[in-house]
Amino acid sequence: MALSFERMKNAKKRRLSAYLDPDVMNALADYAGRREVSLSLVAEAALASFLSPHAEERKQAAITRRLDQIDRRVQRVERDVGIAIETLALFVRFWLNSTPALPESAQAEARAKGLQRYDNFVDALGRRLSKGPRLRQEIADDVPPAPPATG
């Protein structure tokens, strides 16, 4: 290994002239400047990486990492939608079980009161969504499922 490295060190590098798109050249210069290395060194490393037989494996690994990130995000969305559905279903069941039917004479007044309460609800929801913690953040991911009911 030392011999091949020594041979590479002593081998005279050959000059290459290439035309680059201005955006590519600016990106190359910016990258080299941030790393405090020469443009030539960055270009050589990029070409070596591009021509490497392992380049395809690295691309595949990068794609796999991105797909894993997307998969985790989709799982969080599925979880959040599940929480929303269960929350709504639980509320509707509770409301239906605990709200008695109103007599005909009280329905107009109840409708007006309901519209007022709905407006207050929408305002409160807007405030919570704009600044407060989200319900999904308050619910633990690791809550074990309830044991099946026996009876």
Disulfide bonds with the S-S distance in Angstrom:
none
